[in-house]
């Protein structure tokens, strides 16, 4: 396997994927992870990558901060008494904290990231260790003075001693007597001692210890005797400080050692999550997909590209498409030199390896990969001049090693099989090798120039052929693979292209054997047929495109015409509706005036006649208005999924069939039998049984401006007109009206009911008598309607 990974340059692919990781944990795991040979494991790994991509697409990237590979540090403290450096402790604490945040993130999203949550769930925080690290270390990993009482005391004394030393030496710097002796006006350090730079000729003028000389020997660095004892004390304090720091670090290591296995397991969890993150990020950066994975069967690659070519030349990389049946055991690819044969088999091998490492591949998601039990490749020139081993012998030795290890469902890549020896014998040997591979149930991807292998599919049902070719006009490689077509090596064309003398090329053609001439004629015929089919396909595609464009143009014109017709019809209906609205408004105003007059009338016949005229005119307007409303409603999109409203409640979206429009319930009363529905900013009183529940809607129809709605009584008015209502309906409306009026702070309300038979008046007063919100009621005065109107006083 290692040899195969090397010749396929798979480490470079892993390196590119690892570069997308958030930390060295993910990079390390991707670089060392084994190639899976179980389809169940590959599918599970891909499901995790798919969940991570789902989070990415939702703009919900997991927090990956604080992760790093702390396993070497954890391994080092297995021995009791061992301790870690401050930076290592901080890195471990950061990882534990980052892992905890990551676990919490995935826990909140375990419904959509179930596989990732399974990985993250066992992560076990170590809060005591984290708290100790926060208490002991600064963010830059330095140790706080407050890490222990003794450390605080030692550092305080260090600062005191330092200040005393500085004060003494500052006196030397400021004193006129000693300034003459100084080479420079500053204090410095030599051999961990605080010294003054004294001119060499005055070194005996400053009593003290000479610790060093300058390179020019013009300066002596002298520690005055006055600070020697203080410097000694400072050094002693430093030793005690280091001893105390070591004690603190040992204690911290002891604390971590108790949960060492947990910490190690936490690191592995973070590494696995980071590796999944890297694969998903790789997919996003390079437009990769997750293919379908099967346990065994055929191979299908749709628009696959070699990742290394994708990195280097981007979109100029020509995609490769291959489809092999489960019964296909060999694919022989032929064609010109430098035409893409070796790159093709390398691409297929690398993509298969990426799949079995659960790395998204640069190919369409419709690609299908079986899981291979092993990977083997023989690519390149292994000639050993010093050992006397020929190229053919080297290749044959490699094939021998492959056959010793390859078994069922192995993937074997053999570049230029059977070459570097006598072509006829090489072809016979190559076919025998491929027959052995097929018998074992492995898949061989082979490149070859041998004519016998180019037509192997004609003799063996388990073999397939494919080829690359040169562009007929430019005679340059197309890098497009053609399935089930043998390819020409095009050696003579290449010789002509690079400028070999024409006489040599012509002589080569003359020396061609009858069999080779026959094969060349067959290939030329196949190529001509392919070119004819290509031209026909291109012509058919152009015709299809033109037909599609014409169809789209006609469809657009029809859509525009339909929209224009709908617009004109809508405008006409709206104009009619506006006129009806104006009529209704005028009739409504007249009705109010007439009702006041009716309230003063004493003749029953006059009352009945007046009411009938008003009712007939209003009914006519309502009928026309409903007709226009229905037509306008039919022009708009209809709701879907309607059913009866079982539990009416405020805020519920409903469909109002009588208005052919959508609305929202704003209040429910009358024991749940009546509701006020808000439709286009206007309220309607509707029986609940006449409403329908809207479970799902398309675009809600938009009602034209000027829509007429029945006026709704509300807190903005202290009057309600109940003339013409049935007694029970009137009581329901009155119950709502009184509640709104009381909430609005009205002290009195007017209830217009007329004379009629007196049943409505009696029913209204029966209700008022029972309503606790009503203090009293009486007839209005004569000018206000008399017995046709009841004035109620509210509490």
Secondary structure, DSSP 8 states (H G I E B T S, - for coil): -HHHHHHTTHHHHHHHHHTTSSSHHHHHHHHH------HHHHHHHHHHHHHHHHHHHTT-----TT----HHHHHHTTSTT----HHHHHHHHHHHHHHHHHHHHHHHTTTT-HHHHHHHHT----HHHHHHHHHHB-TTS-B-GGG-HHHHHHHHHHHHHHHHHHHHHHHHHH-HHHHTTEEEEEEEEETTEEEEEEEGGGTTTS-EEEEEE-TTS-EEEEEEHHHHHHHHHHHHHHHHHHHHHHHHHHHHHHHHHTTHHHHHHHHHHHHHHHHHHHHHHHHHHHT-B--EEESSS-EEEEEE--HHHHHHHGGGS--EEEEE-TT--EEEEE-STTSSHHHHHHHHHHHHHHHHTT--BSS-TT-EEE--SEEEEE-S---BTTTTB-HHHHHHHHHHHHHHH--TTEEEEETTTT-SS-HHHHHHHHHHHHHHHHHHT-EEEEE---HHHHTGGGT-TTEEEEE--B-TTT--B----EET------HHHHHHHTT--HHHHHHHHHT--HHHHHHHHHHHHHHHHHHHHHHHHHHHHHHHHHHHHHHHHHHHHHHHHHHHHHHHHHHHHHHHHHHHHHHHHHHHHHHHHHHHHHHH---HHHHHHHHHHHHHHHHHHHHHHHHHHHHHHHHS---EEEEE-SS--TT-EEEETTTTEEEEEEEEETTTTEEEEEETTEEEEEEGGGEEEEEE-SS-----TT--------TT-SEEE-TT--HHHHHHHHHHHHHHHHHHT-SEEEEE--STTSHHHHHHHHHHHH-TTEEEEEE--GGGTGGGEEEEEE-
